[in-house]
Amino acid sequence: MIAAMTLYEPVGKTPNPLARDPLAVAGFVPRESEDDVACDLLRPHFPPDREILLLAGFDGYERLVRLERAEGDRRGRCIITPQSWRGLLGSRIATVLMAHNHPSGAAWPSDADRRCTQEAAVFLRTLDIELVDHLIFVESGHFSFRRAQLL
């Protein structure tokens, strides 16, 4: 029987978690490859020191109608308040794009991110509104739920 080998990183070198997580690799978009919406519309709203969540509502012609912003609480979690949903849904939107940042630099979604995304998708679907994607921004790029086939 052959023993399994373990690969250790050299001392002082930070391991690349994306290389070990095929889901993250499949959904990751490097910063230099981001489209205009990600780069120009969303990224400027994310500070490096705290988590922010954005809900972007678009009409049937893919024009931005409304942008709702939720600040993180003391534990860093962003909560979508009923007022945010009312403001967004009262604007006659056809699609929603969710986005938030991870100041930690970890680009892949947490279990809470996955649950929140699925719940939002189901909620919006009952109103005949499509959740087109949920993006998680870090300094080096962003993770896309759509690209990773999680939506």
Number of C-alpha atoms within 10 A of each C-alpha: 3 4 5 6 6 6 6 7 10 8 6 6 7 8 11 9 13 15 10 10 11 12 18 22 17 16 20 23 20 12 16 9 11 14 11 10 10 17 15 11 13 21 21 9 14 20 12 14 11 18 21 24 24 24 22 21 26 21 15 10 9 11 12 16 14 18 18 16 18 17 16 16 12 8 8 14 16 19 15 18 10 9 10 17 13 10 14 20 18 10 13 15 22 21 23 26 16 21 23 26 27 23 18 12 15 19 26 25 19 10 9 10 17 16 12 14 20 16 12 17 19 14 14 18 13 9 10 12 19 19 24 15 21 29 28 24 28 22 17 13 21 30 27 24 25 15 18 15 11 14 15
